[in-house]
Amino acid sequence: MSSSKPYQNPADDDDSEPEMIAEDDVQEVVDEMDGDGDVPMDSDDEEQGEELVLENDGIAYFDQHKDSVFAIAQHPVYPHLIATGGSEGDADDAPGKGYVIDISAAPSKPVLPPSYNSDPSSGSAWQPTELQPLFAIEGHTDSINALTFTLPRGDFLVSGGMDGRLRVYAVGVPSSGTGAQFKFVGESQETEEVNWVSPCPSPAHPNTIALGASDGSVWVFTIDPASDPSNPIQIIQSYFLHTASCTAGTWSSDGLLLATVSEDSSLHVFDVFGEAAAKNIVTDNGQTVVSLADADQRFFVEGGLYSVAISPSGGLVAVGGAQGAIRVVGLPRLSAQPASRPTTQRAVPVQRGPAGRRAAPSSNSSNAQSDPSAGAGVVLAALNVQSDGIESLSFSPQQPLLAAGSVDGSITIFDAAKSFAVRKHIRGAHEGESVVKVDFVRAATGATAGWLLTSCGLDGVVRRWDLRGATATQEAVASGQTAGLIKEWKGHRGGGEGGGVLGFVQGPDGERVVTAGDDSVVLVFEA
């Protein structure tokens, strides 16, 4: 992955005569080195710096990025196709660039006896596969910091940049899954800087994406070059309710609602396609089913909101923000979705506020079941376990669990079936460095279904957790800082500027984890 060169003194390139020490000065130098003035023999090495040797658990790598890799996306049908995006350098005017790689070119790591690696310098030692790009994503004048393939079939690849551009490429994949082709479709620029891009999962609205911008605006586009070749990227909705940067967004599993959060500490859940309006359950602004901001002191998070997740059933939205604050809010049910496990949390009755939040539902369960708006906008939980900002949130697909990753380096698991009580608080999850992302393995089966969680952090390590077993109380007694850790993958530089894992994808089964490194490297790990 990298090569090291012997230290070369710049003076070695000087054509002048070498400088000689005078004979009278020799004894003076020797005297100075005697006694307490002895200089350790390795002092020169310390001044020149030490070579950093990284442990690499990856089966493959891609290292053609010239600076940090900020974004990564995985094709929904052909998960071996990975898109990565970042910057072409650290200069202010460095353009953004991305690549598409095929990780199926990387064979699995062989299972070998311990004696195999007894001589790492041996020419027969196993080496990770160097990946080559299938396609280069170009045309951005600033860093690419958001990427996605559209749903449900991955017909298009979308890149969003700090230059405000949204660029779209058609994706053609033969039935064999190999030899993918990419063709530029068009671009749109409605804002100064794109923060995030998210694909809509609704089958009724294919190839639709949402983006959040630094000016607080939220945009929804449908990509359909067949219907109008002159306007392939069509604006479906635009929203301007946030008053500061829109930091995160996500769709409900049915693709009907879009939840977004902002540095202004507001949450808006948009009725993008008018399904809620047809049922007369939108708020006073006519655009959202839930709108909460600083006017509601139970909801308000000082310092802003930076992460958001919607439960698989669509009945809950969780938001995370500064100082470890998490709020869980009820959502209306717009479609027949799989019911989540029964929960015992109790909504806190509140009055309808100026932001348009609805009152708490009636205690009559039959009324609550027949009324799709029951509980919408009600703050179900206000959590504050971690000590710093909540960077990432993830609901388990099969268990009543909510995972939160914090800047303080910890991961907390909340049990939605027990009023969001803390099930686990893994304080040393990433050794004091910020947790960047947490994500449940979606297609885990058998006893581990819904219990496997993957995380990455600025320590440069990716970890896999089995959340069964000891509860938070039991762990505290046993001082189990890393209880439940079943796998970790190393290979990225960690700690400080230029180190850490900024994101990952893991497919539905979690068998291969592909990372975006702040060290400009993409690594492929195998479970």
Secondary structure, 3 states (H helix, E strand, C coil): CCCCCCCCCHHHHCCCCCCCCCHHHHHHHHHHHCHHHCCCCCHHHHHHCCCCCCCCCCCEEECCCCCCEEEEEECCCCCCEEEEEEECCCCCCCCEEEEEEEHHHCCCCCCCCHHHHHCCCCCCCCCCEECCEEEEEEEECCCEEEEEECCCCCCEEEEEECCCEEEEEEEECCCCCCCCEEEEEEEEECCCCEEEEEECCCCCCCCEEEEEECCCCEEEEEECCCCCCCCCEEEEEEECCCCCCEEEEEECCCCCEEEEEECCCCEEEEECCCHHHHCCCCCCCCCEEEEECCCCCCCCCCCCEEEEEECCCCCEEEEEEHHHCEEEEECCCCCCCCCCCCCCCCCCCCCCCCCCCCCCCCCCHHHHHHCCCCCCCCEEEEECCCCCCEEEEEECCCCCEEEEEECCCCEEEEEHHHCCEEEEEECCCCCCCCEEEEEECCCCCHHHCCCEEEEEECCCCEEEEECCCCCHHHHHHHCCCCCCEEEEECCCCCCCCCCCEEEEECCCCCCEEEEEECCCCEEEEEC
